[in-house]
């Protein structure tokens, strides 16, 4: 049903965090790009959304780590960036199932219209587990974050 894809972490300094994960765990940066705008504000519920993020990967694993730094230095509250993410076959059907079963979602699914082809077309939303932990689900997308 769902495949674990990444774990996202909010960081205070993207460059030092990338260096840490590269030097201590041997991870490689496979994608890095700034993201902002209305679509991201809608799906995250964060006004003025403006981040740069990097995806690091273990070459032996299909699980990635997303490191997210707010360009305005914001570190409080956007816990939405401390989450785990799963690829699913049908984002909309899963969203409807959650709504029907009173599982709290952050927003309706959003499809990114973005100039970068590696994230353009990604359809996703966030929801909460019973303890308030945030989980992202998104449609399988060929080449997402890949080189």
C-alpha positions as CSV (number, residue, x, y, z in Angstrom):
1,X,0.0,0.0,0.0
2,X,2.6,2.6,1.0
3,X,6.4,2.7,0.6
4,X,8.6,4.6,3.0
5,X,10.5,7.2,0.9
6,X,11.9,9.9,3.3
7,X,12.3,11.3,6.7
8,X,12.3,15.2,6.8
9,X,14.1,17.2,9.4
10,X,14.0,20.9,10.0
11,X,17.5,22.3,10.4
12,X,19.0,25.7,11.4
13,X,21.8,25.6,8.9
14,X,21.5,23.5,5.7
15,X,25.2,23.6,4.7
16,X,26.4,22.4,8.1
17,X,23.7,19.8,8.3
18,X,24.6,18.5,4.8
19,X,28.2,18.3,5.8
20,X,27.4,16.4,9.0
21,X,25.3,13.8,7.2
22,X,27.9,13.4,4.5
23,X,30.9,13.1,6.8
24,X,29.3,11.0,9.5
25,X,27.0,8.7,7.6
26,X,28.3,8.9,4.0
27,X,25.1,10.2,2.6
28,X,25.1,11.9,-0.8
29,X,23.2,15.0,-1.8
30,X,20.9,14.0,-4.7
31,X,18.7,17.1,-5.0
32,X,18.7,20.6,-3.6
33,X,16.4,23.4,-4.5
34,X,14.6,26.5,-2.9
35,X,10.8,26.1,-2.7
36,X,8.2,28.7,-1.9
37,X,4.8,30.0,-3.0
38,X,1.1,29.6,-2.7
39,X,1.0,25.8,-3.4
40,X,3.4,25.2,-0.5
41,X,1.5,27.6,1.7
42,X,-1.7,25.8,1.0
43,X,-0.4,22.3,1.6
44,X,1.6,23.2,4.8
45,X,-0.6,25.9,6.2
46,X,2.4,28.1,6.7
47,X,2.0,31.7,5.4
48,X,5.1,33.1,3.7
49,X,6.5,29.7,3.1
50,X,10.1,30.1,1.8
51,X,12.6,27.3,2.3
52,X,15.6,25.6,0.8
53,X,15.8,21.9,1.1
54,X,18.3,19.2,0.2
55,X,17.6,15.5,-0.3
56,X,20.4,13.2,0.9
57,X,20.5,9.5,0.1
58,X,22.3,6.4,1.1
59,X,23.3,4.8,-2.2
60,X,22.4,1.4,-0.8
61,X,18.9,2.4,0.4
62,X,15.8,3.8,-1.2
63,X,15.1,5.9,1.9
64,X,16.1,9.6,1.8
65,X,16.6,12.3,4.3
66,X,15.1,15.8,3.5
67,X,16.9,18.6,5.3
68,X,14.8,21.8,5.3
69,X,16.0,25.3,6.3
70,X,13.6,28.3,6.3
71,X,15.2,31.2,4.5
72,X,13.9,33.6,7.2
73,X,15.6,31.6,9.9
74,X,12.2,30.3,11.3
75,X,12.8,27.3,13.5
76,X,9.8,27.4,15.9
77,X,6.6,25.6,15.2
78,X,6.8,24.3,11.6
79,X,6.9,20.8,12.9
80,X,5.5,19.8,9.6
81,X,9.1,19.5,8.5
82,X,9.8,16.8,11.0
83,X,7.9,14.0,9.3
84,X,8.1,10.7,7.6
85,X,6.8,10.3,4.0
86,X,5.3,7.5,2.0
87,X,4.7,7.0,-1.7
88,X,1.2,5.7,-2.4
89,X,-0.7,4.7,-5.6
90,X,-3.7,7.0,-5.2
91,X,-3.3,10.1,-3.1
92,X,-6.9,11.3,-3.6
93,X,-8.5,8.0,-2.6
94,X,-6.3,7.8,0.5
95,X,-7.3,11.4,1.4
96,X,-11.0,10.6,1.0
97,X,-10.5,7.5,3.2
98,X,-8.9,9.6,5.9
99,X,-11.6,12.2,5.8
100,X,-14.3,9.5,5.9
101,X,-12.6,8.0,8.9
102,X,-12.1,11.3,10.8
103,X,-8.3,11.2,10.5
104,X,-7.1,14.8,10.8
105,X,-5.5,16.1,7.6
106,X,-3.6,19.4,7.2
107,X,-5.1,20.2,3.7
108,X,-6.6,18.8,0.6
109,X,-4.1,17.1,-1.8
110,X,-2.0,19.6,-3.8
111,X,-0.3,19.0,-7.1
112,X,2.9,21.0,-7.6
113,X,3.2,23.1,-10.6
114,X,6.9,23.9,-10.3
115,X,9.7,24.8,-12.8
116,X,12.0,22.0,-11.5
117,X,11.1,18.8,-13.3
118,X,12.1,16.6,-10.4
119,X,9.3,17.9,-8.2
120,X,6.8,19.2,-10.8
121,X,3.7,17.1,-10.7
122,X,4.2,15.8,-7.2
123,X,0.7,15.4,-5.6
124,X,0.7,15.2,-1.8
125,X,-0.8,16.1,1.5
126,X,0.0,15.8,5.2
127,X,-1.9,14.2,8.0
128,X,-1.5,13.4,11.7
129,X,-1.1,10.1,13.5
130,X,-2.9,9.5,16.8
131,X,0.0,11.2,18.7
132,X,0.1,14.3,16.5
133,X,3.2,13.1,14.5
134,X,3.1,14.4,10.9
135,X,3.0,12.0,7.9
136,X,3.3,13.0,4.3
137,X,1.8,10.9,1.5
138,X,2.3,11.5,-2.2
139,X,1.8,9.9,-5.5
140,X,4.5,7.8,-7.0
141,X,6.5,10.0,-9.3
142,X,9.2,8.7,-11.6
143,X,12.5,10.5,-11.1
144,X,11.4,12.3,-7.9
145,X,14.7,13.7,-6.4
146,X,16.7,11.4,-8.7
147,X,19.8,12.6,-10.5
